[in-house]
Amino acid sequence: MRALAVFPGKRELRMIEVPAPVRRGEREAMVRIREVGVCGTDREIAAFKYGTPARGTDRLVLGHEALGEVVEVGSSVRTLAPGDLVALTVRRPCDDATCVACRVGRQDFCISGGFTERGIRGADGFLTEFVVEDERYLVRVPRSLAEVGVLLEPLTVSAKAAVDLDAILRRYPWEPLGLRALVLGAGPIGLLSAMMLVARDATTFIYSREPADGDRAALARSFGAEYLSAGDTPLSALPARIGPADIVFEAVGTAQVAFGALAALAPNGVLILTGIPSAHAPIEIDLDRIMRDIVLKNQVLFGTVNASRGAFEAAVRQLEQFKGLFPDALQRLITHRAKLDEVPELMRRPRGIKQVVVIGA
């Protein structure tokens, strides 16, 4: 069967033939991959910036945002049946017996750093036709979400962040009302996170570099967010433009933007960091002011990476909510569907907002 793989040592990206997987364990399921989303992580791996093949091989099959259909299950599988749609989780636990996080199934909090990630680090991904996976790493998806279920993996970023955000907001001795939120970035994660905030009745602003009359701006406005273009509003002008933001959700992967927006963070506010900056020259920031504000204003900064099974299950519920609240916007988020053969070109020249690879029906 076909797969798209990167060869880091040779600096090659190409289609290859791989053996069809075989189900061996009683808790395993055979999954036909239907669709795989393409994101910035995939493009950086395809550009040889990072990405680690499994031990003993020189190539890594790409793809970690997958929606599949179960075609066969082992005798001990209890939660899935042939015909079920599933989202495939990404991170797998480390082997370190002292890593309590991985031992209790929360490898998203892995302590040892010895985890693997499908399509990213030490394990092949899902840009292929079939995979075999343990039931623990497959999350059932309702048929009603078939057209947008490929968005579940990026949505887990905001779903996991929402759990931590709720825990932080519970520190208040009152019920927070009328929250204001600022989302940095209008990529798929930024837009999905803005949907999450609008669905929570937060007054939500999206700040990104795309023009105010572009497709992303129109999409943001269609589900109730206000869009601000960096071309019209400098970062330094955000506090005056939007007022104090109780929540700043970073989805750009740029430290200068993330920490530059801290001036807009309200007293008791929360900054959520989700991006991973590329290596650049050092930047100058006023750390004394940032530290002073965090202390004197009771502000909280936290980062979130990957997602647990629970976050995937929460993302399913969120996606169902979005389909009821913002059905048109959700469909418009996926702007391009491509065939597997077209992915190398798509890696080099991204189009639209969210690109999805269609592999099987």
C-alpha positions as CSV (number, residue, x, y, z in Angstrom):
1,M,0.0,0.0,0.0
2,R,1.1,3.6,-0.5
3,A,2.4,6.1,2.1
4,L,4.0,9.5,2.1
5,A,7.4,9.4,3.9
6,V,10.2,11.7,4.7
7,F,13.8,10.5,4.7
8,P,15.7,13.0,6.9
9,G,19.2,11.6,6.2
10,K,18.7,11.9,2.5
11,R,16.5,15.0,2.7
12,E,13.9,13.4,0.6
13,L,10.1,13.4,0.6
14,R,8.4,10.9,-1.5
15,M,5.6,8.3,-2.0
16,I,6.6,4.8,-1.1
17,E,5.1,1.3,-1.0
18,V,4.8,-0.3,2.5
19,P,3.5,-3.7,3.6
20,A,-0.1,-3.7,4.6
21,P,-0.4,-3.9,8.4
22,V,-1.5,-7.1,10.2
23,R,-3.6,-7.2,13.3
24,R,-2.0,-9.4,15.9
25,G,-3.2,-8.3,19.3
26,E,-6.7,-9.1,20.7
27,R,-7.2,-5.4,21.6
28,E,-6.1,-4.1,18.2
29,A,-8.3,-2.8,15.4
30,M,-7.6,-2.4,11.7
31,V,-8.4,1.1,10.5
32,R,-8.9,2.4,7.0
33,I,-7.6,6.0,6.9
34,R,-10.3,8.3,5.4
35,E,-8.8,11.7,5.7
36,V,-5.6,13.3,7.2
37,G,-5.1,17.0,7.9
38,V,-2.0,18.8,6.9
39,C,-0.5,21.3,9.4
40,G,2.6,23.4,10.0
41,T,4.2,20.5,11.9
42,D,4.0,18.3,8.8
43,R,5.5,21.0,6.7
44,E,8.4,21.6,9.0
45,I,9.1,17.8,9.1
46,A,8.9,17.7,5.3
47,A,11.4,20.6,5.2
48,F,13.7,18.5,7.4
49,K,13.6,20.8,10.4
50,Y,12.8,18.0,12.7
51,G,11.0,14.6,12.7
52,T,12.5,11.3,13.9
53,P,12.0,7.9,12.2
54,A,11.3,4.8,14.3
55,R,14.4,3.0,15.6
56,G,16.0,0.8,12.9
57,T,14.5,2.7,9.9
58,D,15.6,5.7,7.9
59,R,12.1,7.0,7.0
60,L,9.1,8.4,8.8
61,V,5.6,8.2,7.4
62,L,3.9,11.6,7.9
63,G,0.5,12.5,9.1
64,H,-1.0,12.9,12.6
65,E,-4.4,14.5,12.1
66,A,-6.4,11.5,11.1
67,L,-10.0,10.3,10.7
68,G,-10.4,6.6,10.0
69,E,-13.0,3.8,9.8
70,V,-12.7,0.6,11.7
71,V,-12.7,-2.4,9.3
72,E,-11.7,-5.2,11.7
73,V,-11.4,-5.7,15.5
74,G,-9.7,-8.1,17.8
75,S,-11.7,-10.4,20.1
76,S,-11.1,-8.3,23.2
77,V,-12.1,-4.9,21.7
78,R,-15.2,-3.7,23.5
79,T,-15.8,-0.1,22.5
80,L,-15.5,-0.3,18.7
81,A,-17.0,-2.2,15.9
82,P,-16.4,-2.4,12.1
83,G,-17.9,0.6,10.5
84,D,-17.2,3.0,13.4
85,L,-15.5,6.2,12.6
86,V,-12.5,7.0,14.8
87,A,-10.0,9.7,15.5
88,L,-6.5,8.4,16.1
89,T,-4.6,9.9,19.0
90,V,-0.9,10.8,18.5
91,R,1.3,10.3,21.5
92,R,2.3,6.9,22.9
93,P,3.7,6.4,26.4
94,C,7.4,6.0,27.2
95,D,8.9,2.8,28.7
96,D,10.2,4.5,31.8
97,A,8.7,2.7,34.9
98,T,9.2,5.8,37.0
99,C,7.2,8.0,34.6
100,V,3.9,8.1,36.5
101,A,2.2,10.2,33.8
102,C,2.7,7.6,31.2
103,R,1.8,4.7,33.5
104,V,-1.6,6.2,34.1
105,G,-2.3,6.9,30.5
106,R,-1.4,10.6,30.5
107,Q,1.5,10.6,28.2
108,D,0.7,14.2,27.2
109,F,2.4,14.9,30.6
110,C,5.3,12.6,30.0
111,I,8.1,13.2,32.5
112,S,10.9,11.2,30.9
113,G,10.7,12.6,27.4
114,G,10.9,9.1,26.0
115,F,7.4,9.2,24.4
116,T,6.8,8.6,20.7
117,E,4.4,10.5,18.5
118,R,2.7,9.0,15.4
119,G,4.0,10.8,12.3
120,I,6.3,13.1,14.3
121,R,8.7,11.3,16.5
122,G,9.7,7.6,16.5
123,A,6.6,6.1,15.0
124,D,5.0,6.2,11.6
125,G,2.0,8.4,11.0
126,F,-1.3,8.1,9.1
127,L,-0.6,9.3,5.6
128,T,-1.2,5.8,4.3
129,E,-4.1,3.6,3.5
130,F,-4.5,1.3,6.6
131,V,-3.1,1.2,10.1
132,V,-3.4,-1.2,13.0
133,E,-3.9,0.4,16.4
134,D,-4.6,-0.5,20.0
135,E,-8.2,0.3,21.1
136,R,-6.9,2.6,23.8
137,Y,-5.7,5.1,21.1
138,L,-8.8,5.2,19.0
139,V,-11.7,7.5,19.9
140,R,-15.1,6.9,18.4
141,V,-16.5,9.7,16.3
142,P,-20.3,10.1,15.5
143,R,-21.2,9.6,11.9
144,S,-22.8,13.1,12.0
145,L,-19.2,14.5,12.1
146,A,-17.9,12.6,9.1
147,E,-17.4,15.7,7.0
148,V,-15.5,17.6,9.7
149,G,-14.1,14.9,12.0
150,V,-10.6,15.3,10.6
151,L,-10.5,18.6,12.6
152,L,-10.6,16.7,15.9
153,E,-6.8,16.5,16.4
154,P,-6.2,20.3,16.1
155,L,-9.3,20.9,18.1
156,T,-7.8,18.9,21.0
157,V,-5.3,21.8,21.5
158,S,-8.1,24.1,22.7
159,A,-10.1,21.2,24.3
160,K,-7.1,20.4,26.6
161,A,-6.4,24.1,27.2
162,A,-10.0,24.6,28.2
163,V,-9.7,22.0,31.0
164,D,-6.7,23.8,32.5
165,L,-8.4,27.2,31.9
166,D,-11.5,26.1,33.9
167,A,-9.3,24.9,36.7
168,I,-7.6,28.3,36.9
169,L,-10.8,30.2,36.7
170,R,-12.1,28.3,39.7
171,R,-9.6,30.2,41.9
172,Y,-11.9,33.2,41.7
173,P,-14.2,33.6,44.8
174,W,-16.9,34.6,42.3
175,E,-18.4,33.4,39.0
176,P,-16.5,35.1,36.1
177,L,-19.0,36.8,33.8
178,G,-18.5,38.7,30.6
179,L,-15.1,37.3,29.7
180,R,-13.0,38.9,27.0
181,A,-10.6,36.9,24.9
182,L,-7.8,37.6,22.5
183,V,-6.7,34.8,20.1
184,L,-3.3,35.4,18.4
185,G,-3.3,33.8,15.0
186,A,-6.0,32.8,12.4
187,G,-4.7,29.4,11.4
188,P,-6.9,26.3,12.0
189,I,-6.0,26.1,15.7
190,G,-6.6,29.8,16.3
191,L,-9.9,29.7,14.5
192,L,-11.1,26.6,16.3
193,S,-10.0,28.1,19.7
194,A,-11.9,31.2,18.9
195,M,-15.0,29.1,18.2
196,M,-14.5,27.5,21.6
197,L,-14.3,30.9,23.3
198,V,-17.3,32.3,21.4
199,A,-19.3,29.2,22.4
200,R,-18.4,30.0,26.0
201,D,-20.0,33.4,25.5
202,A,-16.6,35.3,25.6
203,T,-16.3,38.4,23.6
204,T,-13.6,37.2,21.3
205,F,-11.0,39.0,19.1
206,I,-8.7,37.4,16.6
207,Y,-5.4,39.1,15.8
208,S,-3.5,37.9,12.8
209,R,-1.4,39.2,9.9
210,E,-4.0,38.4,7.2
211,P,-5.9,41.4,5.8
212,A,-9.1,42.5,7.4
213,D,-11.0,41.9,4.1
214,G,-9.6,38.3,3.6
215,D,-11.2,34.9,3.8
216,R,-10.0,34.3,7.4
217,A,-11.4,37.5,8.6
218,A,-14.7,36.8,7.0
219,L,-14.8,33.3,8.5
220,A,-14.0,34.7,12.0
221,R,-16.8,37.2,11.7
222,S,-19.2,34.6,10.6
223,F,-19.1,32.8,13.9
224,G,-19.2,35.9,16.1
225,A,-15.5,36.9,16.6
226,E,-14.1,40.3,15.7
227,Y,-11.0,40.2,13.5
228,L,-8.1,42.6,13.7
229,S,-5.4,42.7,11.1
230,A,-1.8,43.3,12.2
231,G,-1.6,45.4,9.0
232,D,-4.1,47.9,10.5
233,T,-3.4,47.5,14.2
234,P,0.1,47.4,15.6
235,L,0.7,44.9,18.4
236,S,1.4,47.9,20.8
237,A,-2.1,49.3,20.0
238,L,-4.0,46.2,21.0
239,P,-4.7,47.1,24.6
240,A,-6.3,50.4,23.6
241,R,-8.2,48.7,20.7
242,I,-9.8,45.8,22.5
243,G,-9.5,46.6,26.2
244,P,-8.3,44.2,28.9
245,A,-8.5,40.6,27.8
246,D,-9.1,38.0,30.5
247,I,-7.8,35.2,28.2
248,V,-5.0,35.5,25.6
249,F,-4.8,32.3,23.5
250,E,-1.5,32.2,21.5
251,A,-1.6,30.2,18.3
252,V,1.2,31.7,16.2
253,G,4.4,30.1,17.5
254,T,6.1,33.5,17.8
255,A,7.5,34.6,21.1
256,Q,7.6,38.2,20.1
257,V,3.9,38.3,19.4
258,A,2.9,36.1,22.4
259,F,4.8,38.2,25.0
260,G,4.1,41.4,23.1
261,A,0.4,40.9,23.6
262,L,0.9,40.6,27.4
263,A,0.2,44.3,27.7
264,A,-3.4,43.5,26.8
265,L,-3.8,40.8,29.5
266,A,-6.2,41.9,32.2
267,P,-5.5,41.6,36.0
268,N,-6.1,38.0,37.0
269,G,-5.9,37.1,33.3
270,V,-4.6,33.9,31.7
271,L,-2.1,33.5,28.8
272,I,-2.3,30.1,27.1
273,L,0.8,29.2,25.0
274,T,0.3,26.5,22.3
275,G,2.9,27.4,19.6
276,I,6.5,26.2,19.3
277,P,8.8,28.9,18.0
278,S,11.4,28.0,15.3
279,A,15.0,28.9,16.0
280,H,15.6,32.5,15.4
281,A,18.0,35.3,16.5
282,P,17.3,36.3,20.1
283,I,14.7,39.0,20.7
284,E,14.6,41.8,23.3
285,I,11.7,41.9,25.7
286,D,11.1,43.7,28.9
287,L,11.2,40.8,31.3
288,D,11.2,43.0,34.4
289,R,7.8,44.5,33.3
290,I,6.4,41.1,32.4
291,M,7.4,39.6,35.8
292,R,6.1,42.6,37.7
293,D,2.8,42.4,36.0
294,I,2.4,38.7,36.5
295,V,3.0,39.1,40.2
296,L,1.1,42.3,40.9
297,K,-1.8,41.4,38.7
298,N,-2.2,37.7,39.7
299,Q,-1.7,36.6,36.1
300,V,-1.2,33.0,34.9
301,L,0.9,31.7,32.0
302,F,0.7,28.1,31.0
303,G,1.7,26.0,28.0
304,T,-0.1,23.0,26.6
305,V,1.1,20.3,24.2
306,N,-0.4,17.2,22.6
307,A,-3.5,15.7,24.1
308,S,-4.8,12.8,26.1
309,R,-7.7,10.5,25.2
310,G,-9.9,12.7,27.4
311,A,-9.0,15.8,25.4
312,F,-10.0,13.9,22.2
313,E,-13.3,12.9,23.7
314,A,-13.9,16.5,24.8
315,A,-13.0,17.6,21.3
316,V,-15.7,15.3,19.9
317,R,-18.3,17.0,22.2
318,Q,-17.0,20.5,21.2
319,L,-17.1,19.7,17.5
320,E,-20.7,18.5,17.9
321,Q,-21.5,21.8,19.6
322,F,-19.8,23.8,16.8
323,K,-21.8,21.9,14.2
324,G,-24.9,23.1,15.9
325,L,-23.8,26.7,16.5
326,F,-21.5,27.4,13.5
327,P,-22.3,24.8,10.8
328,D,-21.3,26.9,7.8
329,A,-18.1,28.3,9.4
330,L,-17.0,24.8,10.4
331,Q,-17.4,23.6,6.8
332,R,-15.6,26.6,5.4
333,L,-12.6,26.0,7.7
334,I,-11.6,23.1,5.4
335,T,-10.7,25.0,2.2
336,H,-8.9,22.3,0.2
337,R,-9.1,18.6,-0.2
338,A,-6.3,16.8,-2.0
339,K,-5.3,13.3,-3.1
340,L,-2.4,11.5,-1.6
341,D,-0.3,12.1,-4.7
342,E,-0.7,15.8,-4.4
343,V,0.6,16.1,-0.9
344,P,4.3,16.8,-1.7
345,E,3.2,19.8,-3.7
346,L,0.8,20.8,-0.9
347,M,3.7,20.7,1.6
348,R,5.6,23.2,-0.5
349,R,2.7,25.5,-1.5
350,P,-0.1,25.5,1.1
351,R,-3.5,26.7,0.0
352,G,-6.4,28.3,1.9
353,I,-6.9,27.7,5.6
354,K,-7.1,24.0,6.3
355,Q,-5.9,21.4,3.8
356,V,-7.1,17.8,4.1
357,V,-5.8,14.7,2.3
358,V,-8.6,12.3,1.2
359,I,-7.3,8.7,1.2
360,G,-10.3,6.4,1.5
361,A,-14.1,6.8,1.6
